[in-house]
């Protein structure tokens, strides 16, 4: 819907520069498009964040708010981004030819993606290091005799002399320390497991905080370099290489998850873990925090608003039936979250059974699950090296898939904006990878984990829901849900369903606005364990949160300034309208699109009625 005076026509000029219709490369097969989007959506958040949230927020009852936000926020935005990308054939910057005043959203997403990939790949580095160590026997994170261990390292359930602390058996061996006397009393909180000490002492070499950032840990730096080399090789030729790699990286995690689940369900205590995971506690639904966490999880598990869906769909063939793809991919992605919960809790149930503690005592989220709790559980299985290798290969492929979707929007935006980079893709990929590697080295230091936690805490908290909100306003109201539905009908033969259009205009932006308000209202300073971040670090964190938002007012001012018109209001109106470059990127379809009558003269009231009812103009 355009902001316009009554009876003022909206027309698209046919005088489009020839370079705008230059054909872009496409996916060789539809399967490549499907797998690339599925691989991006099924990230680490599905495997190590969703099960934890489900357990903490009422078990099976958590699915009620989760599915509510999925169908009224996740699915509408997913559908919007895929259809916009496929129709326009453009990346996250040029797609805003539809409403130039919002072009800063595209640049903001590019900045957010760059920030995210700079720290996200450090997770791949940790995974690579664990994968390498998985070939050692015994597994190094099961030992208390190594240089990185402290005198407080204890193996559970292996006390040689029967020493007991709060009912749990411990091995009292230690190495590398002289004149050490340990008194075993009711102070189990002083002890740490070998898995915890391997993570903090060998992998991270964790310092006391940001104030002591320490030296670069070269074992991590080399793994970090290896991770960037893998990413470079997979992205060097754009969709030509990504489309082939995803056949492995998007399917292998499902095979490995299924194998681990089957093995996990054969272990004692596994069913207790599964029941703990799915047993509903409907009383928790009265807590507003449960609903807030369900809403926020949608962004982590569906991949919306990160630019990847628009970018990957822009390489689809123009007449691809993308609506049914959207529905299938959303169900598959969120089904993976639920399935991943069974995998995680079957093994954690066994772990709780072995240690003689309740399941709450062994449940962790994020890196704590992937690099402490799960390795501890795998070490207790027969053939522990085999299961460790399979698990970390699974994490590696999931991480790589998410990284492809995070970085590719940046490359596509640069290629769309500067055509010279299309033929220099290898150089662009190398430069980007090198810069991000150098910037990310700070997370390979002794204090790197604190930097990682700080950036992860702030980077997307405000930007992602705000970008989604502006997408809804731009396509639901300014360009118009009805107008865009006509575009999609031209493309696929089927318009946007009325319920989804109503979500774009009313329900979804309302949910996103509430998420932003709740996020700001419930803000708490970041922590890592017992470490409290100093005020200057929090200021830096807010700076990271605001950086992606800066392009929005900057480019809004620029687009208004360069828009046609003699007065400010005329320029403002024109900056809200599609420019000459909006439309299909495909040459023949663009000619057809330009030849159609692309005008609407309805009043604002008529626009509102159309958005409410979903009724198209006849």
FIMAR-937033 format. One record per residue (C-alpha): residue number from 1; x, y, z. Coordinates in nm, 2 decimals, padded with zeros to 4 digits. Example, Ala and Ser with C-alpha at 12.3 -4.5 7.8 and 13.67 -1.06 7.14 Angstrom:
2
R:1:01.23:-00.45:00.78
R:2:01.37:-00.11:00.71
***
This chain:
618
R:1:00.00:00.00:00.00
R:2:00.14:00.33:-00.10
R:3:00.12:00.65:00.09
R:4:-00.06:00.87:-00.17
R:5:-00.33:01.11:-00.23
R:6:-00.66:00.97:-00.36
R:7:-00.66:00.88:-00.73
R:8:-00.29:00.93:-00.76
R:9:-00.15:00.65:-00.98
R:10:00.15:00.43:-00.91
R:11:00.33:00.34:-01.22
R:12:00.66:00.17:-01.29
R:13:00.89:00.31:-01.55
R:14:01.00:00.09:-01.83
R:15:01.32:00.28:-01.87
R:16:01.53:00.05:-01.65
R:17:01.90:00.03:-01.70
R:18:02.00:-00.28:-01.88
R:19:02.24:-00.38:-01.61
R:20:01.96:-00.42:-01.37
R:21:01.82:-00.71:-01.58
R:22:02.15:-00.89:-01.60
R:23:02.08:-01.25:-01.53
R:24:02.20:-01.39:-01.20
R:25:02.31:-01.74:-01.14
R:26:02.05:-01.99:-01.02
R:27:02.05:-02.31:-00.82
R:28:02.12:-02.60:-01.06
R:29:01.84:-02.80:-00.89
R:30:01.55:-02.72:-00.66
R:31:01.69:-02.96:-00.40
R:32:01.99:-02.73:-00.36
R:33:01.77:-02.44:-00.27
R:34:01.56:-02.65:-00.02
R:35:01.87:-02.80:00.15
R:36:02.05:-02.46:00.17
R:37:01.75:-02.30:00.35
R:38:01.69:-02.61:00.57
R:39:02.06:-02.62:00.66
R:40:02.07:-02.26:00.76
R:41:01.75:-02.29:00.97
R:42:01.86:-02.60:01.15
R:43:02.14:-02.45:01.35
R:44:02.30:-02.50:01.69
R:45:02.00:-02.32:01.85
R:46:01.78:-02.61:01.75
R:47:02.01:-02.87:01.91
R:48:02.14:-02.71:02.22
R:49:01.91:-02.42:02.30
R:50:01.55:-02.54:02.22
R:51:01.56:-02.86:02.44
R:52:01.70:-02.66:02.73
R:53:01.42:-02.40:02.70
R:54:01.16:-02.67:02.66
R:55:01.28:-02.84:02.98
R:56:01.30:-02.51:03.18
R:57:00.96:-02.37:03.07
R:58:00.72:-02.65:03.13
R:59:00.83:-02.94:02.91
R:60:00.57:-03.03:02.65
R:61:00.36:-02.73:02.76
R:62:00.63:-02.50:02.61
R:63:00.52:-02.62:02.27
R:64:00.19:-02.43:02.31
R:65:00.35:-02.08:02.31
R:66:00.62:-02.19:02.07
R:67:00.38:-02.32:01.81
R:68:00.16:-02.01:01.86
R:69:00.45:-01.77:01.78
R:70:00.57:-02.01:01.50
R:71:00.24:-01.99:01.31
R:72:00.17:-01.62:01.38
R:73:00.52:-01.48:01.35
R:74:00.77:-01.73:01.22
R:75:00.57:-01.87:00.93
R:76:00.45:-01.53:00.80
R:77:00.79:-01.38:00.81
R:78:00.95:-01.69:00.65
R:79:00.69:-01.68:00.37
R:80:00.75:-01.30:00.32
R:81:01.12:-01.33:00.29
R:82:01.13:-01.63:00.06
R:83:00.87:-01.49:-00.18
R:84:01.03:-01.14:-00.18
R:85:01.37:-01.29:-00.26
R:86:01.24:-01.52:-00.53
R:87:01.02:-01.25:-00.70
R:88:01.29:-00.98:-00.70
R:89:01.59:-01.20:-00.76
R:90:01.78:-00.95:-00.55
R:91:01.98:-00.96:-00.22
R:92:01.91:-00.79:00.11
R:93:02.01:-00.44:-00.01
R:94:01.87:-00.42:-00.37
R:95:01.54:-00.58:-00.26
R:96:01.46:-00.25:-00.09
R:97:01.40:-00.09:-00.43
R:98:01.04:-00.17:-00.33
R:99:01.06:00.10:-00.06
R:100:01.39:00.29:-00.09
R:101:01.34:00.47:00.24
R:102:01.40:00.14:00.42
R:103:01.72:00.05:00.23
R:104:01.91:00.09:00.56
R:105:01.75:-00.23:00.68
R:106:01.94:-00.42:00.42
R:107:02.27:-00.26:00.52
R:108:02.19:-00.32:00.88
R:109:02.13:-00.69:00.82
R:110:02.47:-00.70:00.63
R:111:02.64:-00.55:00.93
R:112:02.46:-00.79:01.17
R:113:02.56:-01.09:00.96
R:114:02.93:-00.97:00.95
R:115:02.93:-00.93:01.33
R:116:02.76:-01.27:01.38
R:117:02.99:-01.47:01.15
R:118:03.30:-01.32:01.32
R:119:03.21:-01.49:01.65
R:120:02.99:-01.77:01.53
R:121:03.28:-01.94:01.36
R:122:03.47:-01.96:01.69
R:123:03.21:-02.23:01.78
R:124:03.32:-02.42:01.47
R:125:03.68:-02.38:01.60
R:126:03.59:-02.53:01.93
R:127:03.41:-02.81:01.76
R:128:03.71:-02.88:01.53
R:129:03.94:-02.90:01.83
R:130:03.71:-03.15:02.01
R:131:03.68:-03.35:01.69
R:132:04.06:-03.38:01.66
R:133:04.09:-03.48:02.02
R:134:03.81:-03.74:01.97
R:135:04.06:-03.96:01.80
R:136:04.28:-03.99:02.11
R:137:04.24:-04.28:02.35
R:138:04.14:-04.23:02.62
R:139:03.94:-03.92:02.55
R:140:04.14:-03.63:02.70
R:141:03.84:-03.47:02.87
R:142:03.80:-03.78:03.09
R:143:04.13:-03.74:03.26
R:144:04.24:-03.57:03.58
R:145:04.61:-03.63:03.53
R:146:04.69:-03.38:03.26
R:147:04.88:-03.05:03.28
R:148:04.56:-02.84:03.26
R:149:04.40:-03.01:03.56
R:150:04.37:-02.86:03.90
R:151:04.39:-03.04:04.24
R:152:04.01:-03.01:04.25
R:153:03.95:-03.24:03.95
R:154:03.73:-03.53:04.04
R:155:03.60:-03.82:03.83
R:156:03.25:-03.91:03.93
R:157:03.16:-04.26:04.05
R:158:03.52:-04.38:04.06
R:159:03.64:-04.32:04.41
R:160:03.92:-04.57:04.47
R:161:03.90:-04.55:04.85
R:162:03.53:-04.49:04.88
R:163:03.56:-04.12:04.95
R:164:03.21:-03.97:04.92
R:165:03.10:-03.61:04.89
R:166:02.73:-03.56:04.93
R:167:02.67:-03.91:04.82
R:168:02.88:-03.90:04.50
R:169:03.20:-04.10:04.46
R:170:03.52:-03.92:04.35
R:171:03.86:-04.01:04.23
R:172:04.12:-03.82:04.43
R:173:04.40:-03.82:04.18
R:174:04.58:-03.51:04.08
R:175:04.89:-03.43:03.89
R:176:05.13:-03.14:03.85
R:177:05.10:-03.00:04.20
R:178:05.32:-03.06:04.50
R:179:05.24:-03.04:04.87
R:180:04.87:-03.04:04.79
R:181:04.63:-03.14:05.07
R:182:04.26:-03.19:04.99
R:183:04.00:-03.24:05.26
R:184:03.69:-03.42:05.13
R:185:03.40:-03.30:05.33
R:186:03.06:-03.17:05.23
R:187:03.20:-02.92:04.99
R:188:03.13:-03.08:04.65
R:189:03.08:-02.73:04.51
R:190:03.46:-02.69:04.52
R:191:03.52:-02.98:04.29
R:192:03.51:-02.98:03.91
R:193:03.48:-03.26:03.66
R:194:03.76:-03.34:03.41
R:195:03.52:-03.23:03.13
R:196:03.48:-02.89:03.28
R:197:03.86:-02.86:03.34
R:198:03.93:-02.97:02.98
R:199:03.69:-02.71:02.85
R:200:03.82:-02.42:03.06
R:201:04.18:-02.52:03.11
R:202:04.28:-02.68:02.78
R:203:04.04:-02.55:02.52
R:204:03.98:-02.19:02.64
R:205:04.28:-02.14:02.89
R:206:04.02:-01.92:03.05
R:207:04.15:-01.60:03.22
R:208:03.99:-01.41:03.50
R:209:03.79:-01.17:03.28
R:210:03.81:-00.91:03.01
R:211:04.06:-00.71:03.21
R:212:04.32:-00.99:03.15
R:213:04.26:-01.08:02.79
R:214:04.58:-01.28:02.78
R:215:04.77:-01.43:02.48
R:216:04.64:-01.59:02.17
R:217:04.59:-01.96:02.22
R:218:04.75:-02.10:01.90
R:219:04.57:-02.43:01.91
R:220:04.24:-02.24:01.89
R:221:04.39:-01.99:01.63
R:222:04.48:-02.28:01.40
R:223:04.14:-02.43:01.44
R:224:03.99:-02.09:01.37
R:225:04.20:-02.06:01.06
R:226:04.09:-02.41:00.95
R:227:03.73:-02.31:01.00
R:228:03.76:-02.01:00.78
R:229:03.95:-02.21:00.51
R:230:03.65:-02.46:00.51
R:231:03.41:-02.17:00.48
R:232:03.61:-02.01:00.20
R:233:03.63:-02.33:00.00
R:234:03.25:-02.38:00.03
R:235:03.16:-02.02:-00.07
R:236:03.43:-01.94:-00.32
R:237:03.20:-01.99:-00.62
R:238:02.87:-01.88:-00.46
R:239:02.57:-02.10:-00.52
R:240:02.77:-02.33:-00.75
R:241:02.97:-02.46:-00.45
R:242:02.72:-02.41:-00.17
R:243:02.46:-02.60:-00.37
R:244:02.69:-02.91:-00.38
R:245:02.82:-02.89:-00.03
R:246:02.47:-02.88:00.13
R:247:02.39:-03.22:00.00
R:248:02.63:-03.34:00.27
R:249:02.61:-03.07:00.54
R:250:02.23:-03.04:00.54
R:251:02.16:-03.42:00.54
R:252:02.44:-03.57:00.75
R:253:02.32:-03.41:01.08
R:254:01.99:-03.59:01.05
R:255:02.16:-03.92:01.00
R:256:02.39:-03.87:01.29
R:257:02.11:-03.74:01.52
R:258:01.91:-04.05:01.44
R:259:02.20:-04.28:01.51
R:260:02.28:-04.11:01.84
R:261:01.90:-04.12:01.93
R:262:01.88:-04.50:01.87
R:263:02.19:-04.55:02.07
R:264:02.07:-04.32:02.35
R:265:01.74:-04.50:02.38
R:266:01.91:-04.82:02.46
R:267:02.09:-04.68:02.76
R:268:01.96:-04.71:03.12
R:269:01.78:-04.40:03.24
R:270:01.72:-04.27:02.88
R:271:01.34:-04.30:02.90
R:272:01.35:-04.09:03.23
R:273:01.53:-03.82:03.04
R:274:01.27:-03.83:02.75
R:275:00.98:-03.82:02.99
R:276:01.14:-03.53:03.18
R:277:01.17:-03.35:02.84
R:278:00.81:-03.40:02.73
R:279:00.61:-03.40:03.05
R:280:00.40:-03.09:03.05
R:281:00.37:-02.84:03.33
R:282:00.08:-02.62:03.23
R:283:00.12:-02.40:03.54
R:284:00.44:-02.26:03.37
R:285:00.22:-02.11:03.10
R:286:00.10:-01.84:03.35
R:287:00.46:-01.70:03.35
R:288:00.50:-01.43:03.09
R:289:00.87:-01.51:03.07
R:290:00.79:-01.85:02.92
R:291:00.60:-01.68:02.63
R:292:00.88:-01.43:02.58
R:293:01.14:-01.70:02.55
R:294:00.92:-01.90:02.31
R:295:00.89:-01.59:02.09
R:296:01.26:-01.51:02.09
R:297:01.35:-01.88:02.01
R:298:01.16:-01.85:01.68
R:299:01.43:-01.62:01.55
R:300:01.70:-01.87:01.65
R:301:01.53:-02.18:01.51
R:302:01.37:-02.06:01.19
R:303:01.64:-01.83:01.04
R:304:01.40:-01.54:00.97
R:305:01.53:-01.18:00.95
R:306:01.90:-01.27:00.91
R:307:01.89:-01.21:00.53
R:308:01.97:-01.57:00.44
R:309:01.62:-01.66:00.33
R:310:01.59:-01.36:00.10
R:311:01.93:-01.42:-00.04
R:312:01.89:-01.80:-00.10
R:313:01.55:-01.76:-00.25
R:314:01.68:-01.49:-00.49
R:315:01.87:-01.77:-00.67
R:316:01.54:-01.97:-00.72
R:317:01.39:-02.01:-01.07
R:318:01.12:-01.74:-01.10
R:319:00.82:-01.97:-01.13
R:320:00.92:-02.21:-00.85
R:321:00.62:-02.30:-00.63
R:322:00.78:-02.14:-00.32
R:323:00.48:-02.12:-00.09
R:324:00.45:-02.49:-00.03
R:325:00.83:-02.50:00.01
R:326:00.79:-02.24:00.29
R:327:00.54:-02.45:00.48
R:328:00.74:-02.77:00.45
R:329:01.07:-02.60:00.55
R:330:00.92:-02.43:00.86
R:331:00.77:-02.76:00.97
R:332:01.09:-02.95:00.90
R:333:01.31:-02.69:01.08
R:334:01.10:-02.68:01.40
R:335:01.04:-03.06:01.38
R:336:01.42:-03.08:01.40
R:337:01.42:-02.87:01.72
R:338:01.17:-03.11:01.88
R:339:01.35:-03.42:01.75
R:340:01.68:-03.28:01.88
R:341:01.53:-03.26:02.22
R:342:01.47:-03.63:02.23
R:343:01.83:-03.69:02.12
R:344:01.97:-03.46:02.39
R:345:01.75:-03.58:02.68
R:346:01.79:-03.95:02.61
R:347:02.16:-03.91:02.67
R:348:02.12:-03.67:02.96
R:349:01.88:-03.92:03.12
R:350:02.15:-04.18:03.10
R:351:02.41:-03.94:03.24
R:352:02.18:-03.85:03.54
R:353:02.13:-04.23:03.60
R:354:02.50:-04.30:03.59
R:355:02.59:-04.01:03.83
R:356:02.30:-04.08:04.06
R:357:02.16:-03.73:04.04
R:358:01.84:-03.56:03.91
R:359:01.83:-03.46:03.55
R:360:01.82:-03.09:03.64
R:361:02.17:-03.13:03.77
R:362:02.32:-03.24:03.44
R:363:02.11:-03.01:03.20
R:364:02.30:-02.73:03.04
R:365:02.24:-02.49:02.75
R:366:02.46:-02.36:02.47
R:367:02.83:-02.44:02.48
R:368:02.79:-02.60:02.83
R:369:02.58:-02.87:02.67
R:370:02.79:-02.91:02.35
R:371:03.13:-02.91:02.52
R:372:03.08:-03.03:02.88
R:373:02.76:-03.23:02.94
R:374:02.75:-03.42:02.61
R:375:03.12:-03.51:02.60
R:376:03.08:-03.64:02.96
R:377:02.79:-03.86:02.85
R:378:02.96:-03.98:02.54
R:379:03.27:-04.08:02.74
R:380:03.05:-04.33:02.94
R:381:02.94:-04.52:02.63
R:382:03.10:-04.82:02.48
R:383:03.33:-04.72:02.20
R:384:03.34:-04.36:02.33
R:385:03.57:-04.23:02.05
R:386:03.33:-04.34:01.78
R:387:03.04:-04.16:01.94
R:388:03.24:-03.85:02.01
R:389:03.36:-03.83:01.65
R:390:03.00:-03.87:01.52
R:391:02.87:-03.61:01.76
R:392:03.13:-03.34:01.67
R:393:03.10:-03.41:01.30
R:394:02.73:-03.34:01.34
R:395:02.80:-03.01:01.53
R:396:03.06:-02.92:01.26
R:397:02.82:-02.97:00.97
R:398:02.53:-02.79:01.15
R:399:02.77:-02.49:01.22
R:400:02.90:-02.48:00.87
R:401:02.54:-02.47:00.72
R:402:02.45:-02.18:00.95
R:403:02.77:-02.00:00.86
R:404:02.69:-02.03:00.48
R:405:02.36:-01.86:00.54
R:406:02.51:-01.59:00.75
R:407:02.78:-01.49:00.51
R:408:02.62:-01.54:00.17
R:409:02.38:-01.24:00.22
R:410:02.68:-01.01:00.26
R:411:02.85:-01.14:-00.06
R:412:02.52:-01.12:-00.25
R:413:02.46:-00.76:-00.13
R:414:02.80:-00.65:-00.24
R:415:02.77:-00.83:-00.58
R:416:02.43:-00.67:-00.64
R:417:02.55:-00.33:-00.55
R:418:02.89:-00.35:-00.72
R:419:02.88:-00.56:-01.03
R:420:03.25:-00.58:-01.05
R:421:03.26:-00.82:-00.76
R:422:03.05:-01.08:-00.95
R:423:03.35:-01.18:-01.16
R:424:03.58:-01.15:-00.86
R:425:03.40:-01.38:-00.62
R:426:03.71:-01.57:-00.52
R:427:03.89:-01.24:-00.43
R:428:03.59:-01.11:-00.24
R:429:03.55:-01.43:-00.04
R:430:03.92:-01.43:00.04
R:431:03.93:-01.07:00.16
R:432:03.62:-01.11:00.37
R:433:03.75:-01.43:00.53
R:434:04.09:-01.28:00.60
R:435:03.94:-00.97:00.77
R:436:03.70:-01.17:00.98
R:437:03.97:-01.41:01.08
R:438:04.20:-01.12:01.20
R:439:03.91:-00.95:01.38
R:440:03.80:-01.28:01.54
R:441:04.14:-01.37:01.67
R:442:04.06:-01.18:01.99
R:443:03.82:-01.47:02.07
R:444:04.11:-01.71:02.05
R:445:04.28:-01.54:02.35
R:446:04.26:-01.65:02.71
R:447:03.98:-01.40:02.76
R:448:03.81:-01.48:02.43
R:449:03.51:-01.65:02.58
R:450:03.42:-01.33:02.76
R:451:03.43:-01.14:02.43
R:452:03.22:-01.42:02.27
R:453:02.96:-01.40:02.54
R:454:02.94:-01.02:02.53
R:455:02.88:-01.01:02.15
R:456:02.64:-01.29:02.16
R:457:02.45:-01.13:02.44
R:458:02.40:-00.79:02.26
R:459:02.44:-00.83:01.89
R:460:02.09:-00.94:01.78
R:461:01.87:-00.87:02.08
R:462:01.71:-00.55:01.94
R:463:01.81:-00.55:01.57
R:464:01.64:-00.88:01.46
R:465:01.29:-00.80:01.59
R:466:01.32:-00.44:01.47
R:467:01.42:-00.55:01.12
R:468:01.13:-00.79:01.11
R:469:00.89:-00.52:01.22
R:470:01.01:-00.29:00.94
R:471:00.97:-00.57:00.69
R:472:00.61:-00.61:00.79
R:473:00.54:-00.24:00.77
R:474:00.71:-00.20:00.43
R:475:00.54:-00.50:00.26
R:476:00.22:-00.51:00.46
R:477:00.13:-00.14:00.45
R:478:00.35:00.08:00.24
R:479:00.38:-00.14:-00.07
R:480:00.08:-00.34:00.03
R:481:00.00:-00.69:00.12
R:482:-00.26:-00.70:-00.16
R:483:-00.02:-00.56:-00.41
R:484:00.25:-00.80:-00.32
R:485:00.00:-01.09:-00.33
R:486:-00.06:-01.00:-00.69
R:487:00.31:-01.01:-00.76
R:488:00.33:-01.36:-00.60
R:489:00.03:-01.47:-00.81
R:490:00.21:-01.36:-01.12
R:491:00.51:-01.56:-01.01
R:492:00.36:-01.88:-00.88
R:493:-00.01:-01.88:-01.00
R:494:-00.12:-01.86:-00.64
R:495:-00.16:-01.55:-00.42
R:496:-00.07:-01.51:-00.05
R:497:-00.33:-01.67:00.18
R:498:-00.55:-01.42:00.36
R:499:-00.44:-01.53:00.70
R:500:-00.07:-01.47:00.63
R:501:-00.15:-01.13:00.48
R:502:-00.34:-01.04:00.80
R:503:-00.04:-01.16:01.00
R:504:00.19:-00.93:00.80
R:505:-00.02:-00.63:00.86
R:506:-00.14:-00.68:01.22
R:507:-00.05:-00.99:01.42
R:508:00.32:-01.03:01.34
R:509:00.43:-00.66:01.38
R:510:00.24:-00.65:01.71
R:511:00.42:-00.96:01.83
R:512:00.76:-00.81:01.72
R:513:00.69:-00.48:01.89
R:514:00.60:-00.67:02.21
R:515:00.93:-00.87:02.19
R:516:01.13:-00.55:02.16
R:517:00.96:-00.40:02.46
R:518:00.99:-00.71:02.67
R:519:01.36:-00.75:02.57
R:520:01.44:-00.39:02.68
R:521:01.23:-00.41:02.99
R:522:01.38:-00.74:03.11
R:523:01.74:-00.65:03.03
R:524:02.00:-00.78:03.27
R:525:02.38:-00.73:03.24
R:526:02.57:-01.02:03.09
R:527:02.75:-01.27:03.31
R:528:02.98:-01.57:03.24
R:529:02.97:-01.80:03.54
R:530:03.05:-01.59:03.84
R:531:03.22:-01.32:03.63
R:532:03.03:-00.99:03.62
R:533:03.10:-00.77:03.32
R:534:03.23:-00.42:03.41
R:535:03.03:-00.11:03.31
R:536:03.27:-00.03:03.02
R:537:03.21:-00.37:02.87
R:538:02.83:-00.32:02.89
R:539:02.87:00.01:02.71
R:540:03.06:-00.16:02.44
R:541:02.79:-00.43:02.42
R:542:02.52:-00.17:02.36
R:543:02.74:-00.01:02.10
R:544:02.75:-00.35:01.92
R:545:02.37:-00.37:01.95
R:546:02.32:-00.03:01.80
R:547:02.57:-00.05:01.51
R:548:02.33:-00.25:01.28
R:549:02.06:00.01:01.34
R:550:02.27:00.31:01.23
R:551:02.21:00.26:00.86
R:552:01.83:00.29:00.90
R:553:01.82:00.67:00.96
R:554:02.13:00.73:00.75
R:555:01.99:00.57:00.43
R:556:01.64:00.70:00.50
R:557:01.78:01.06:00.49
R:558:01.98:00.97:00.18
R:559:01.69:00.82:-00.01
R:560:01.46:01.12:00.07
R:561:01.73:01.36:-00.04
R:562:01.79:01.20:-00.38
R:563:01.42:01.12:-00.45
R:564:01.23:01.31:-00.71
R:565:01.02:01.61:-00.60
R:566:01.05:01.98:-00.53
R:567:00.92:01.98:-00.17
R:568:01.01:01.76:00.12
R:569:00.67:01.59:00.12
R:570:00.70:01.50:-00.25
R:571:01.04:01.35:-00.19
R:572:00.92:01.16:00.12
R:573:00.63:01.02:-00.08
R:574:00.85:00.91:-00.37
R:575:01.10:00.75:-00.13
R:576:00.82:00.53:-00.01
R:577:00.73:00.41:-00.36
R:578:00.89:00.14:-00.56
R:579:01.16:00.28:-00.79
R:580:01.22:00.19:-01.15
R:581:01.44:-00.11:-01.05
R:582:01.17:-00.29:-00.85
R:583:01.03:-00.60:-01.02
R:584:01.15:-00.94:-01.14
R:585:01.52:-00.97:-01.22
R:586:01.45:-01.22:-01.50
R:587:01.45:-01.03:-01.83
R:588:01.13:-01.18:-01.99
R:589:00.93:-01.17:-01.67
R:590:01.04:-00.82:-01.61
R:591:00.90:-00.71:-01.95
R:592:00.58:-00.88:-01.87
R:593:00.57:-00.72:-01.53
R:594:00.63:-00.37:-01.67
R:595:00.36:-00.43:-01.94
R:596:00.09:-00.49:-01.68
R:597:-00.12:-00.22:-01.52
R:598:00.06:-00.18:-01.19
R:599:-00.16:00.09:-01.04
R:600:-00.40:00.12:-00.75
R:601:-00.61:00.42:-00.67
R:602:-00.78:00.32:-00.34
R:603:-00.81:00.54:-00.04
R:604:-00.63:00.46:00.29
R:605:-00.96:00.33:00.44
R:606:-00.99:00.09:00.14
R:607:-00.63:-00.02:00.20
R:608:-00.71:-00.10:00.56
R:609:-01.02:-00.30:00.46
R:610:-00.82:-00.50:00.21
R:611:-00.55:-00.58:00.47
R:612:-00.81:-00.69:00.73
R:613:-01.02:-00.90:00.50
R:614:-00.74:-01.02:00.27
R:615:-00.97:-00.94:-00.03
R:616:-00.79:-00.87:-00.35
R:617:-00.88:-00.59:-00.59
R:618:-01.09:-00.72:-00.88
***
